[in-house]
Amino acid sequence: MYLQDRLLPLLGGYKGVLLLGVIWGLWHAPLILVGLNFPGQPVLGTVLMIISTVIMGIIFSYTVLKTGSIWIAVLLHLILDTIYPVAQYYIATPFNPVFSFGTGIYGFTLLAVLAVILLRSRVWKSSENLE
């Protein structure tokens, strides 16, 4: 992860992964603004996407730091992008993607629990010493 390798040594594990997630969410903002993930909710959708990408950034960064391989993050991103439409269509509150198990509030709340657990790992402290 190009940006992760630069941000984490510069800012440390926690701040680096937070900024990485915000940048990743803003990267998706144009798609949100044209109605891709959250139709009719451009501002709230962008905020939810940023929250989602911060959470996923923690999970993906943890896997890269723990395994030393970018491929696990690539696989996790593929899985996320594959199950997101299914989760949103079948498990979302009818016609409201804000309350869904994809990148909606329900989905990222569940993933946030995992992210908080992963943030307690020593891998973040060792990421501050990366060169």
C-alpha positions, 0 to 999 in steps of 0.5 A: 500500500503505497500511501500506508508505507509513507503515512505510518512512518511519518505520523505513527500507526494511529494517526497514519491509518486515520488519515489514510482512511479519510483520504480513501473515503474522499477518493470515493466522494465523487462516486457518492456525489453522483449517487453510486452508494447512497442515492439522494444522500450526497453529504451523509453518504460521503460522511458514511463512506469516510467512516467506512474507509477509516474502519476498513483502513484499520482492518486492511492496514493491520493485515498488511502490517501483520502479514507483510503482504499487500495481497491479503488487503487486495483480497479483502477489498475484493470480498468487500466489493463483492458482498457489498451489493448483496448485503445492501440489497438483501439485508438493507432497510428497504430503500435506504442504503444508509441503514444497511450492512454494506457501507451503511451504519449497521455494517460499519458498526459491526466492523468497528468492533473488529477495528477497535480490537485490532487497534489494541495490537502491538503492530501499530507501535511497531509501524512507527519504526518503519522506514 
